[in-house]
Amino acid sequence: MRSFGTSWGATTGLGEAFRKGGVVAVLTILYLLSTRRGLATLALSWIPLLLVAVLAVARVASFDILLFQALMVPLFLQIVLVFVTLVDSTALVREEIDDNTLPYLLTRPISKPALAVAKYAGYLVAACALLLPPVLVSYGVTEAYGGTGLGTDADVLTGFLAATALAIVAYGALFFFLSIILRKPLFVGLLIGFVWENVVGSFPGSVPKLSLIYYLKSVLKGTIGIGPLSGFDTNVSAPAAAAILLIFAVVMIVLATVLFQAMEFRQKA
């Protein structure tokens, strides 16, 4: 009976922790999608579709799946996606600290690590809702313009959806970690996302492997048969690149939760 009681208590305790974490995650999703921040990131995330629609309306002769890829990598993957993940993930905890609402939130019956993980989980859902649909719709417009079926270039769609999802996970974890250790994470995040990630590819040797974009491009090259990245110099397969990005994200989240657990917060007067 004692063993059964212990097991039942552990099970109900775990279920209660998931319930509380789910509430925090839902509140985070609503915050990231329904505020002015959400409207701004939503508008930004649909820029690729706007560009694709303009090309289709203008009946650009060279507009095809190859041009779609050539536009999506530098415009969407390296600018739009980085900015949206930076803005959303750095707001998860840092704005709570700056607004002096975190001490009150920590008085609720939920641990600091659970709170951090739940907020990150909410970010993942919100970011996917913002960034995955534009890829799918932009691809559909491109295929419709060319008069081909949606499955004609399925490898391109699969590659960009996978790269987008992995970028959301990895960049979000990195910027979330920065928001824990830095008072002004946006500036450092901008330097990493728009300076380091864009120039590191021109460095010799193995230096490019120190950037996330290297592995995202490796995923694209490994999943897409023909495209602008066919000549991308990488010796990392798509599965290996995806695994590296996921492991990196896990490490960043673990470090963030450990540091967050050690931090002390006091209600400001």
RODO-2510 file (C-alpha; in nm, 4 decimals, decimal comma):
residues 269
     n   res          X          Y          Z
     1     m     0,0000     0,0000     0,0000
     2     r     0,2879     0,2358     0,0830
     3     s     0,4534     0,1666    -0,2530
     4     f     0,1252     0,2244    -0,4329
     5     g     0,0703     0,5490    -0,2435
     6     t     0,4198     0,6712    -0,3287
     7     s     0,3751     0,5836    -0,6969
     8     w     0,0331     0,7503    -0,7061
     9     g     0,1702     1,0633    -0,5393
    10     a     0,4578     1,0845    -0,7870
    11     t     0,2190     1,0392    -1,0791
    12     t    -0,0254     1,3029    -0,9613
    13     g     0,2642     1,5364    -0,8772
    14     l     0,4042     1,4988    -1,2269
    15     g     0,0612     1,5556    -1,3776
    16     e     0,0146     1,8691    -1,1692
    17     a     0,3555     1,9973    -1,2836
    18     f     0,2587     1,9417    -1,6476
    19     r    -0,0729     2,1186    -1,5907
    20     k     0,0949     2,4232    -1,4387
    21     g     0,3574     2,4252    -1,7110
    22     g     0,0834     2,4022    -1,9723
    23     v    -0,0893     2,7080    -1,8286
    24     v     0,2366     2,9061    -1,8466
    25     a     0,2982     2,7844    -2,2033
    26     v    -0,0518     2,8889    -2,3161
    27     l    -0,0145     3,2315    -2,1570
    28     t     0,3221     3,2693    -2,3326
    29     i     0,1693     3,1772    -2,6685
    30     l    -0,1096     3,4297    -2,6226
    31     y     0,1393     3,6978    -2,5213
    32     l     0,3664     3,6370    -2,8211
    33     l     0,0812     3,6223    -3,0741
    34     s    -0,1812     3,8670    -2,9520
    35     t     0,0150     4,1755    -2,8470
    36     r     0,1620     4,4454    -3,0694
    37     r     0,4812     4,2398    -3,0740
    38     g     0,2870     3,9500    -3,2216
    39     l     0,1307     4,1660    -3,4917
    40     a     0,4710     4,3097    -3,5858
    41     t     0,6400     3,9682    -3,6073
    42     l     0,3413     3,8306    -3,7979
    43     a     0,3728     4,1049    -4,0587
    44     l     0,7473     4,0477    -4,0844
    45     s     0,7154     3,6712    -4,1216
    46     w     0,4909     3,7090    -4,4267
    47     i     0,7381     3,9266    -4,6205
    48     p     0,8565     3,6283    -4,8321
    49     l     0,4983     3,5639    -4,9442
    50     l     0,4606     3,9306    -5,0356
    51     l     0,7744     3,9134    -5,2480
    52     v     0,6675     3,5887    -5,4135
    53     a     0,3243     3,7345    -5,4876
    54     v     0,4818     4,0436    -5,6444
    55     l     0,6987     3,8251    -5,8686
    56     a     0,3945     3,6227    -5,9727
    57     v     0,1799     3,9298    -6,0438
    58     a     0,4652     4,0884    -6,2401
    59     r     0,4983     3,7634    -6,4369
    60     v     0,8752     3,7508    -6,3987
    61     a     0,9988     3,5001    -6,6525
    62     s     1,2715     3,3572    -6,4290
    63     f     1,0392     3,3035    -6,1333
    64     d     1,0524     2,9313    -6,0579
    65     i     1,1426     2,6942    -5,7746
    66     l     1,5128     2,7767    -5,8128
    67     l     1,4488     3,1488    -5,7682
    68     f     1,2230     3,0634    -5,4745
    69     q     1,5144     2,8887    -5,3044
    70     a     1,7572     3,1673    -5,3925
    71     l     1,5258     3,4188    -5,2238
    72     m     1,4260     3,2130    -4,9223
    73     v     1,7750     3,1389    -4,7922
    74     p     1,9111     3,4955    -4,7572
    75     l     1,5777     3,6722    -4,7039
    76     f     1,3751     3,4337    -4,4890
    77     l     1,6251     3,2002    -4,3234
    78     q     1,8979     3,4551    -4,2506
    79     i     1,6954     3,7711    -4,1860
    80     v     1,3244     3,7252    -4,1142
    81     l     1,3567     3,4064    -3,9129
    82     v     1,6542     3,5284    -3,7092
    83     f     1,4807     3,8553    -3,6213
    84     v     1,1495     3,6929    -3,5236
    85     t     1,3168     3,4287    -3,3042
    86     l     1,5402     3,6936    -3,1459
    87     v     1,2534     3,9276    -3,0581
    88     d     1,0263     3,6535    -2,9254
    89     s     1,2745     3,4395    -2,7300
    90     t     1,4498     3,7275    -2,5557
    91     a     1,1123     3,8516    -2,4304
    92     l     1,0303     3,5299    -2,2444
    93     v     1,2105     3,6142    -1,9201
    94     r     1,3964     3,9417    -1,9681
    95     e     1,0800     4,1500    -2,0101
    96     e     0,9326     3,9892    -1,6997
    97     i     1,2435     4,1007    -1,5125
    98     d     1,2430     4,4522    -1,6570
    99     d     0,8684     4,4951    -1,5916
   100     n     0,9111     4,3707    -1,2333
   101     t     0,6480     4,1001    -1,2859
   102     l     0,8785     3,7983    -1,2504
   103     p     0,8994     3,8055    -0,8674
   104     y     0,5194     3,7902    -0,8532
   105     l     0,5119     3,5065    -1,1085
   106     l     0,7647     3,3117    -0,9018
   107     t     0,5307     3,3209    -0,6036
   108     r     0,2996     3,0886    -0,7960
   109     p     0,3297     2,7137    -0,7218
   110     i     0,5702     2,6323    -1,0072
   111     s     0,9470     2,5818    -0,9932
   112     k     1,1916     2,8086    -1,1750
   113     p     1,3160     2,5369    -1,4161
   114     a     0,9588     2,4354    -1,4995
   115     l     0,8692     2,7991    -1,5579
   116     a     1,1650     2,8502    -1,7938
   117     v     1,0964     2,5299    -1,9911
   118     a     0,7244     2,6084    -2,0153
   119     k     0,7967     2,9555    -2,1483
   120     y     1,0355     2,8123    -2,4079
   121     a     0,7747     2,5527    -2,5081
   122     g     0,5205     2,8309    -2,5542
   123     y     0,7713     3,0196    -2,7670
   124     l     0,8209     2,7129    -2,9894
   125     v     0,4488     2,6882    -3,0621
   126     a     0,4137     3,0615    -3,1267
   127     a     0,7218     3,0779    -3,3493
   128     c     0,6086     2,7767    -3,5538
   129     a     0,2659     2,9371    -3,5976
   130     l     0,4345     3,2539    -3,7233
   131     l     0,7081     3,1120    -3,9452
   132     l     0,5975     2,7773    -4,0915
   133     p     0,2784     2,8906    -4,2738
   134     p     0,4610     3,1569    -4,4838
   135     v     0,6989     2,8879    -4,6124
   136     l     0,4120     2,6584    -4,7092
   137     v     0,2018     2,9313    -4,8741
   138     s     0,4983     3,0886    -5,0568
   139     y     0,5903     2,7468    -5,1940
   140     g     0,2302     2,6911    -5,3046
   141     v     0,2210     3,0263    -5,4878
   142     t     0,5496     2,9408    -5,6617
   143     e     0,4226     2,6029    -5,7795
   144     a     0,0891     2,7498    -5,8878
   145     y     0,2690     3,0147    -6,0918
   146     g     0,4711     2,7464    -6,2683
   147     g     0,1606     2,5374    -6,3306
   148     t     0,3010     2,2376    -6,1451
   149     g     0,1497     2,0257    -5,8705
   150     l     0,2297     2,0834    -5,5040
   151     g     0,4173     1,7542    -5,4910
   152     t     0,6447     1,8297    -5,7867
   153     d     0,9197     1,9804    -5,5713
   154     a     0,8286     1,8148    -5,2429
   155     d     1,1960     1,7906    -5,1487
   156     v     1,2209     2,1714    -5,1527
   157     l     0,9171     2,2112    -4,9276
   158     t     1,0395     1,9387    -4,6911
   159     g     1,3858     2,0930    -4,6750
   160     f     1,2673     2,4442    -4,5962
   161     l     1,0057     2,3309    -4,3436
   162     a     1,2696     2,1195    -4,1669
   163     a     1,5293     2,3976    -4,1744
   164     t     1,2754     2,6503    -4,0469
   165     a     1,1657     2,4267    -3,7586
   166     l     1,5258     2,3502    -3,6626
   167     a     1,6174     2,7200    -3,6818
   168     i     1,3248     2,8065    -3,4526
   169     v     1,4475     2,5505    -3,1995
   170     a     1,8204     2,6364    -3,2159
   171     y     1,8084     3,0160    -3,2488
   172     g     1,5330     3,0355    -2,9899
   173     a     1,7393     2,8352    -2,7396
   174     l     2,0475     3,0488    -2,8039
   175     f     1,8662     3,3802    -2,7668
   176     f     1,6735     3,2524    -2,4635
   177     f     2,0059     3,1681    -2,2997
   178     l     2,1364     3,5160    -2,3809
   179     s     1,8287     3,6699    -2,2191
   180     i     1,9123     3,4863    -1,8961
   181     i     2,2775     3,5913    -1,8735
   182     l     2,2596     3,9432    -2,0215
   183     r     2,0685     4,2539    -1,9219
   184     k     2,0558     4,3728    -2,2841
   185     p     2,0353     4,0529    -2,4919
   186     l     1,8958     4,2176    -2,8063
   187     f     2,2217     4,3918    -2,8961
   188     v     2,4338     4,0788    -2,8569
   189     g     2,1683     3,8751    -3,0357
   190     l     2,1733     4,1151    -3,3299
   191     l     2,5520     4,0870    -3,3516
   192     i     2,5359     3,7081    -3,3499
   193     g     2,2351     3,6737    -3,5781
   194     f     2,3174     3,9345    -3,8409
   195     v     2,6951     3,9763    -3,8237
   196     w     2,8549     3,6522    -3,7096
   197     e     2,6062     3,4200    -3,8823
   198     n     2,6396     3,6079    -4,2137
   199     v     3,0165     3,6608    -4,2315
   200     v     3,1458     3,3408    -4,0745
   201     g     3,0850     3,1473    -4,3954
   202     s     3,3676     3,3355    -4,5648
   203     f     3,6222     3,2244    -4,3045
   204     p     3,8683     2,9475    -4,3981
   205     g     3,8901     2,6030    -4,2471
   206     s     3,6380     2,4751    -3,9972
   207     v     3,5385     2,8180    -3,8614
   208     p     3,2014     2,8172    -4,0468
   209     k     3,1039     2,5132    -3,8366
   210     l     3,0817     2,7477    -3,5376
   211     s     2,7636     2,9014    -3,6821
   212     l     2,4089     2,7680    -3,6836
   213     i     2,3492     2,8726    -4,0433
   214     y     2,6187     2,6280    -4,1575
   215     y     2,4156     2,3346    -4,0262
   216     l     2,0868     2,4776    -4,1527
   217     k     2,2348     2,5028    -4,5018
   218     s     2,3678     2,1477    -4,4625
   219     v     2,0117     2,0318    -4,3905
   220     l     1,8870     2,2087    -4,7034
   221     k     2,1632     2,0687    -4,9216
   222     g     2,1045     1,7167    -4,7920
   223     t     1,7287     1,7237    -4,8518
   224     i     1,6969     1,9232    -5,1762
   225     g     1,8104     1,7612    -5,4993
   226     i     1,8715     2,0677    -5,7153
   227     g     1,9104     2,4216    -5,5914
   228     p     2,1445     2,7124    -5,5185
   229     l     2,2958     2,5222    -5,2257
   230     s     2,3982     2,2252    -5,4366
   231     g     2,7506     2,3653    -5,4411
   232     f     2,7568     2,4498    -5,0719
   233     d     3,0789     2,3123    -4,9237
   234     t     2,9859     2,0867    -4,6343
   235     n     3,0842     1,7413    -4,5177
   236     v     2,7971     1,7155    -4,2684
   237     s     2,4938     1,5124    -4,3724
   238     a     2,1404     1,6435    -4,3214
   239     p     2,0600     1,4012    -4,0345
   240     a     2,3894     1,4814    -3,8611
   241     a     2,3329     1,8555    -3,9012
   242     a     1,9806     1,8251    -3,7590
   243     a     2,1133     1,6246    -3,4631
   244     i     2,3821     1,8858    -3,3935
   245     l     2,1239     2,1663    -3,3953
   246     l     1,8943     1,9765    -3,1587
   247     i     2,1777     1,8888    -2,9211
   248     f     2,2914     2,2517    -2,9224
   249     a     1,9377     2,3640    -2,8354
   250     v     1,9119     2,1151    -2,5478
   251     v     2,2468     2,2313    -2,4059
   252     m     2,1410     2,5967    -2,4254
   253     i     1,8089     2,5289    -2,2531
   254     v     1,9718     2,3219    -1,9785
   255     l     2,2286     2,5968    -1,9131
   256     a     1,9546     2,8608    -1,9174
   257     t     1,7399     2,6724    -1,6651
   258     v     2,0377     2,6064    -1,4347
   259     l     2,1373     2,9734    -1,4348
   260     f     1,7756     3,0841    -1,3988
   261     q     1,7377     2,8553    -1,0977
   262     a     2,0398     3,0208    -0,9314
   263     m     1,9176     3,3759    -0,9905
   264     e     1,7550     3,5780    -0,7132
   265     f     1,4647     3,8130    -0,7861
   266     r     1,3194     4,0705    -0,5523
   267     q     1,0079     4,2783    -0,5907
   268     k     1,1049     4,6373    -0,6640
   269     a     0,9472     4,9114    -0,4614
***
